[in-house]
Amino acid sequence: QVQLVESGGGLVAAGGSLRLSCAASGRILSINVMGWYRQDPGKQRELVATITSGGSTNYADSVKGRFTISRDNAKNTVYLQMDSLKPEDTAVYYCNLAHAFGNNYWGQGTQVTVSS
């Protein structure tokens, strides 16, 4: 159906930046919502940011002002620019694409580790 491949994770010091990318392929409908979620070990997955195909964005309160989500519809790619990273941002970050009527797809996840 739809495949999502994330890249850009890694190890960074507190205060640093990372840029995550997620490339989608397959049966992608033009109207969709893409987003980023994260999950720490032993904790539930939480929303980080979403962006619609029209460009409307939504952010978790914990990342507002520090993270920026964007997308390139021509490339079927979504990005997450993460600035001013904190140790509490450490998690596995997952890309998500959602269609209407229950179609929902996930990437494999990419590890982000922020050291003090």
Phi, psi and omega in degrees: 000276179231135176242138180236131181234116180268155174205163174107354178289169180165194180256130181216151178281154176306138184091349181275188185226152171219154176235115178267145177233149177218116180259127180257145176215162180108212184274078183265121174282149184292332178259114183199172173237130174245151182200174177238136175234160178220157183212122172275154176303130179080003180238161180280155180291138182232150177288138174255306181198151175226158177213132179277168176297338175274353176101003178285135185243157175214139183230148168294146181302327185291343183242357180301134181087347180245324182252149177225123176261142178210168179211155175240101185295327179296329180260358184052047184230138175242146183235155171226107175273119184245114179244163179050049185295144179241156177305327179290352173280352180300126182182171165272126182258130183243135174273143181225142172230130182236129169259172172291162174064035167088002178280121188216130186228149183231146170279180184278345181095148176224135186279131172241122179236125181246119181264157179281000000 
